[in-house]
Amino acid sequence: MTDSTTQPAGKPASKVAIFVVLLLIVMVVLYALADRMAPSSSRGIVSAYVVQIAPRVSGEVTDVLVDDDAVVQAGDPLFAIDSRPFELAVRQAEANLETALQNVNASGASLVAAQAAVTQARSALDNTRAEADRTFRLEERGIAATAQGDQARAGVAQAEAALQTAEANLESARAKLGPQGKDNPAILGAEAQLEKAQYDLASTTVTAPHLGVVTNVTLSEGQFIGAGNPALTFIDAEAAWITVDLRENQLQGIGAGDSAHLLFDALPGQIFEGRVQSVAWGINPGRNVQGGLVVNQPSNRWFEPARRIPVRIEIDGGMENWPRAVRVGGKVHAVVFAQSDTGPIALIARGMQRLRSWFSYLH
């Protein structure tokens, strides 16, 4: 009697235990499949190109032309440096160029004079030789004295020496003048100096490279800033993406072009679609030390934590569809549909992501 009453009571308990075990097995299988076919991670961050804006020239800040966290367009002035020293440098370079032009013109005039001197010396030599030839014929006939012949020979030698001197002066004038026109080294050097001075003058006003946001503005008028020293931070608004860290064993089926669902903490309840752009080829494990030995980090854990590899994701539609409320460094939860975004596993992952979007209102 007693055995017959207790035996049926044990059957429901065993059924519950079997059901729980089967449920756990199903959940483990689903988790393993989802981890491969639709891996997810809450370790995503909003990334963008962040540039430290620095002046090309040194000087005193005269104007701060932008507010902190302001949106700027390409070419908008950000701040200005005292331009007076650079204006003086431009004027000095212009004067140097004018001097170079004058020197080249003077050298050109000297060259013309040297060429005329050569022509004159050659003509004088021809005349002297003609007169000497007549004297030599008279000397041979005994009409002219030997002294006259010697004087004629000395005159020819003197005329030849004068021609050589004139030709040497001509070569010197040509070497001093160098190439004529714009190819003259003196003019080229003066023009380069002027161009550098004008470039430095234009660099006294620092402008935005393109569309973006200026932040961390700590400049003030009267502050001296050196060339190359960061003055403010510029966030590029023309390129932004999401970087999600996934475990190595989640990357097997992921490739460029795979679709993804993105949930931003800044926009609870909203899910955005994206695409995998690339998967990083490597990370720094922290074992390399410049100029030292390899670092071996001891661990007392039973299971070594998995390494995570960055996956780069872009929103569908590019920057035109980028949510304006999202900030650089913001947190993102991402689900990547490896190879296919259809099927039961993908549907379950979509549903879980939708639940997360609702619960994101609470935290």
Summary of the structure (lengths in Angstrom):
residues: 363
radius of gyration: 44.0
end to end distance: 58.1
largest distance: 179.1
contacts: 1014
relative contact order: 0.18
helix: 47%
strand: 22%
